Amino acid sequence: MPTPSKGPRLGGGPAHERLILANLSTQLFEHGRITTTETKAKRLRPVAERLITFAKRGDLAARRRVMTVVRDKSVVHTLFTEIAPQMAERNGGYTRITKVGNRKGDNAPMAVIELVTEPVSPKQAVVREAEKAAKKASKPKAAKVEAPVEDAPIEDAPVVEDAPVVEDAPVEDAKDSKEK
C-alpha cells in the first residue's frame, strides 16, 4: 500500500478511500446528516463542500463533475435542486461536524456531520458589509492625511547640539550587582 500523502487513510488503498468518501457524500446529501467516525467526517467535509460548490454553479459540466463522485442520479438531482439553492448565500462552511462520544463496541470516537440548512444571519451579513465599508473608507482617508503634509512648507527647526556620550557600567560590575 502506498503511503498516504496527507491525512489518515480510510479502509485500504486510495481507490477504496475514494469509494468510501463517495458513498458517505451520497448518504449525506440523501439524508442531510449522518453519524460516522470523526476521522471519516473530517475527510468527508472537503469532498462534500466541493460537490456543493459545483452544484451551486448549476451548469451541465458541474452536474457531470458531481456525477463522477455521486453515482445516484436522484441524489444529484436533490443536490442541484434543493441543497444548492439553500446554500446560495453561503460562501463555504456548508457542513457542521459535532462530536457525539465514543462507539460502544470498539470505543471509536464518533461524530455527526450534517448540512447547515439555516440561512446566513442578517447580523453577520451587516457586520461583513460594515467591515468592507470601513476598509474602503480608511484607505482614502490615509491618502488625504498624507497629501497636506507634503504640501505644507518645511520650516527650519533649531539645531540641537549632540549630548555628551555617557559610558555604561562595565559588564562585570552589572553582574555582581544582580547577584547581591
C-alpha positions as CSV (number, residue, x, y, z in Angstrom):
1,M,0.0,0.0,0.0
2,P,1.4,3.4,-0.9
3,T,1.9,5.8,2.0
4,P,-0.8,8.5,2.2
5,S,0.2,12.0,1.1
6,K,-1.8,13.6,3.9
7,G,-4.4,12.6,6.5
8,P,-5.2,9.1,7.7
9,R,-6.0,6.5,5.1
10,L,-9.6,5.2,5.3
11,G,-10.0,1.5,4.6
12,G,-7.2,0.1,2.5
13,G,-5.8,1.8,-0.6
14,P,-6.6,5.1,-2.3
15,A,-9.3,3.6,-4.6
16,H,-11.1,2.2,-1.6
17,E,-10.8,5.5,0.2
18,R,-12.4,7.3,-2.8
19,L,-15.3,4.8,-2.8
20,I,-15.8,5.3,1.0
21,L,-15.9,9.1,0.6
22,A,-18.2,8.9,-2.4
23,N,-20.7,6.7,-0.5
24,L,-20.5,8.9,2.6
25,S,-21.2,12.0,0.5
26,T,-24.1,10.3,-1.3
27,Q,-25.6,9.4,2.1
28,L,-25.0,12.9,3.5
29,F,-26.8,14.5,0.5
30,E,-29.6,12.0,0.7
31,H,-30.3,12.2,4.5
32,G,-28.9,15.6,5.4
33,R,-26.9,14.2,8.4
34,I,-25.0,11.0,9.1
35,T,-23.2,9.5,12.1
36,T,-19.8,8.2,11.4
37,T,-16.3,8.2,12.9
38,E,-14.6,11.6,13.5
39,T,-11.8,10.7,11.0
40,K,-14.3,9.9,8.2
41,A,-16.3,13.0,9.0
42,K,-13.2,15.2,8.8
43,R,-12.1,13.6,5.5
44,L,-15.7,13.9,4.1
45,R,-16.1,17.6,4.8
46,P,-13.9,19.0,2.0
47,V,-15.3,16.5,-0.5
48,A,-18.9,17.3,0.3
49,E,-18.2,21.1,0.3
50,R,-16.5,20.9,-3.1
51,L,-19.5,19.0,-4.5
52,I,-21.9,21.6,-3.1
53,T,-19.8,24.4,-4.7
54,F,-20.1,22.6,-8.1
55,A,-23.9,22.3,-7.6
56,K,-24.1,26.0,-6.9
57,R,-22.7,26.6,-10.4
58,G,-25.6,24.6,-11.8
59,D,-24.4,24.1,-15.3
60,L,-24.1,20.8,-17.2
61,A,-20.3,20.5,-16.8
62,A,-20.7,20.9,-13.0
63,R,-23.5,18.2,-13.0
64,R,-21.2,15.8,-14.9
65,R,-18.4,16.5,-12.5
66,V,-20.6,15.7,-9.5
67,M,-21.8,12.6,-11.2
68,T,-18.3,11.2,-11.2
69,V,-18.4,11.1,-7.4
70,V,-22.1,10.7,-6.6
71,R,-23.4,7.9,-8.8
72,D,-27.1,8.1,-7.8
73,K,-29.0,10.4,-10.2
74,S,-31.8,11.1,-7.8
75,V,-29.3,12.3,-5.1
76,V,-27.6,14.5,-7.7
77,H,-31.0,16.0,-8.7
78,T,-31.7,16.7,-5.0
79,L,-28.3,18.3,-4.6
80,F,-28.8,20.6,-7.6
81,T,-32.4,21.5,-7.0
82,E,-32.8,21.6,-3.2
83,I,-29.4,21.8,-1.4
84,A,-27.6,24.2,-3.7
85,P,-30.3,26.9,-3.7
86,Q,-30.3,26.8,0.2
87,M,-26.5,27.4,0.1
88,A,-26.6,30.2,-2.4
89,E,-25.9,33.0,0.1
90,R,-23.3,31.0,2.0
91,N,-19.6,31.1,0.9
92,G,-18.3,27.8,2.2
93,G,-19.0,26.2,5.5
94,Y,-21.8,24.1,4.2
95,T,-21.3,21.3,6.7
96,R,-21.1,21.0,10.5
97,I,-19.2,18.3,12.5
98,T,-20.4,17.6,16.0
99,K,-18.6,15.1,18.2
100,V,-21.0,12.7,20.0
101,G,-18.8,10.5,22.1
102,N,-17.4,7.0,21.6
103,R,-18.9,4.0,19.9
104,K,-19.9,1.2,22.3
105,G,-18.3,-1.7,20.5
106,D,-14.7,-0.5,19.8
107,N,-14.6,2.9,21.6
108,A,-14.1,4.7,18.3
109,P,-14.7,8.5,18.5
110,M,-17.9,9.2,16.7
111,A,-19.3,12.4,15.1
112,V,-22.4,13.7,13.3
113,I,-21.7,15.5,10.1
114,E,-24.7,17.5,8.8
115,L,-25.6,20.1,6.2
116,V,-26.0,23.6,7.6
117,T,-29.5,24.5,6.4
118,E,-30.2,27.6,8.4
119,P,-29.7,30.8,6.3
120,V,-26.8,33.2,6.9
121,S,-28.0,35.5,9.6
122,P,-28.5,39.1,8.5
123,K,-26.5,40.2,11.5
124,Q,-23.4,38.6,10.1
125,A,-24.0,40.0,6.6
126,V,-24.4,43.5,8.0
127,V,-21.2,43.2,10.0
128,R,-19.3,42.0,6.9
129,E,-20.6,44.9,4.9
130,A,-19.7,47.3,7.6
131,E,-16.2,45.9,7.8
132,K,-15.8,46.2,4.0
133,A,-17.1,49.8,4.1
134,A,-14.7,50.7,6.9
135,K,-11.8,49.3,5.0
136,K,-12.8,51.3,1.9
137,A,-13.3,54.4,3.9
138,S,-10.0,54.1,5.7
139,K,-7.9,53.8,2.5
140,P,-8.9,57.2,1.1
141,K,-8.5,58.9,4.5
142,A,-5.0,57.7,4.7
143,A,-4.2,59.2,1.3
144,K,-5.8,62.5,2.3
145,V,-3.8,62.8,5.5
146,E,-0.5,62.3,3.7
147,A,-1.3,64.9,1.0
148,P,-1.5,68.0,3.2
149,V,1.8,67.1,4.9
150,E,3.6,67.1,1.5
151,D,2.1,70.5,0.6
152,A,3.0,72.2,3.8
153,P,6.2,74.3,3.7
154,I,9.1,72.9,5.7
155,E,10.2,75.3,8.5
156,D,13.8,75.5,9.7
157,A,14.0,73.8,13.0
158,P,16.6,74.9,15.5
159,V,19.7,72.6,15.5
160,V,20.2,70.9,18.8
161,E,23.8,70.1,19.7
162,D,24.7,66.5,20.4
163,A,24.6,65.5,24.1
164,P,27.8,64.2,25.6
165,V,28.2,60.4,25.4
166,V,27.7,58.6,28.8
167,E,29.5,55.3,29.1
168,D,27.7,52.3,30.5
169,A,28.9,50.5,33.6
170,P,31.3,47.6,32.9
171,V,29.5,44.3,32.4
172,E,31.2,42.5,35.3
173,D,30.0,45.1,37.8
174,A,26.4,44.8,36.5
175,K,26.5,41.0,37.1
176,D,27.9,41.4,40.6
177,S,25.1,43.9,41.5
178,K,22.4,41.5,40.3
179,E,23.8,38.6,42.4
180,K,23.6,40.8,45.6
